[in-house]
Amino acid sequence: MSTPSPVALAEDLLREVKAIYGADGAAASHDTYEAKKRVQLLADRLKRDVLGPLEYTVLLAEAAQESAALRLVAELGVADAIGDDTKTLAELAAHAGVAPRFLGIAMSCLVALGFFDEVGGFGARTYRNNAFSDVLRADGDPTVKDAVGFVADDGLKAAGYLLEAAKAAGVGALDRRAKPALNLAFGFEESVFEWFASPAQAWRGQRMGRAMQQLHRMANGHVVDDFDWPALASPVVDVGGGIGALEMALMKAYPDTAPEFVIFDIPQTSANAQKIWAAQPPAARARVSFAAGDFLAPSLAETGLPCGHPTYLIRHVLHDWTDDQVVAILRAVRGAMLAPGGAAAPTLLLCEMLLQATSARFVHTTSLQLLALNNGATRTEDEMRALVGRAGFRVVRVHAMRAVDSIIEAVPLAA
């Protein structure tokens, strides 16, 4: 089969763009969501073919420098300092307390990528915000400032140790003894989540929490709309639910019909979640309760998992763990679902990214980040089905959404 020429790729790209921005402007449809994925894939392929192997490969390798520039500018609060005004490089450097040379080179890189406008043209060194730099503002709506900090700091440093982690893990399947790259990068022994929750790293853990909310809004904004959450039998046990960001979104979207939730997580996270929920509206607080424990504890009783409820949800958790750990988590949840005196026909929902042939670049880069942070991975649907089956469940259906996430609905097989 012949390879399409760059001209043919460009024509395909134009057709897809016209389909998205045509006369009806139906920007929220599922077809449009899929078309945008195809546009990204075609644009990436066109760039690759036009640049050729040498230039494209070097450009990809040097993308780490662009990530570093984003982190520098975001964490120095440059977009915040500019606000709705204009600022010179000298003013910004003085505000940030850094040498103009560092900031100037980073700003030049980002302006070339579409962030900020250089007032007066190239070399004027006076800047204003635009739609892209606005998302780097702490008060931006929306903002990804914390996501940039987390990805380009913790994530990038960890990714820099993937080679060392791979060599240390050896040949064969990963087990829980294999140190993640993040451990090697920062030199700690405890689990990743214990480290993020420790007093010395609390600021990192808090930033990660905000980053996860920002990333999920960016990539999974339609999860709230594209699944029938009010139809779920209450209460829903959200296993590894963190601070309850999903629940907050659902309470806002379905103030009268959202199901009740039990948010389960490790004690430190659960305590933090309860503090955050204390500031939520009373009606929302009344529909949420909390449970603390460890879903990887050796026995069901030791996990602390709430037992016997009709619906269990695991969202953005399984991708953080190795295959054997995923099976252990799912078996623990299955034990809780089938506890004596529980619901007659409980349901398990897994809300996870699935790696597909048409997955956008974000899914692939996120999979590498998951690997670096905790030896996790983004799995294919077949791989997820296999793990679910090993744990004693049967997949009922897979719900596609206008999101990088899919929802796998499963039921536990009888003991």
Helices and strands as residue ranges (DSSP letters): H 6-20, H 30-61, H 63-75, H 78-82, E 86-88, H 89-96, H 100-112, E 117-118, E 126-128, G 133-136, H 145-150, I 151-155, H 156-159, H 162-169, H 181-186, H 192-197, G 199-201, H 202-220, G 229-231, E 236-239, H 245-253, E 261-265, H 267-277, H 282-285, E 288-292, H 300-303, E 311-315, G 318-320, H 323-337, E 347-353, H 361-374, H 381-390, E 393-400, E 405-412
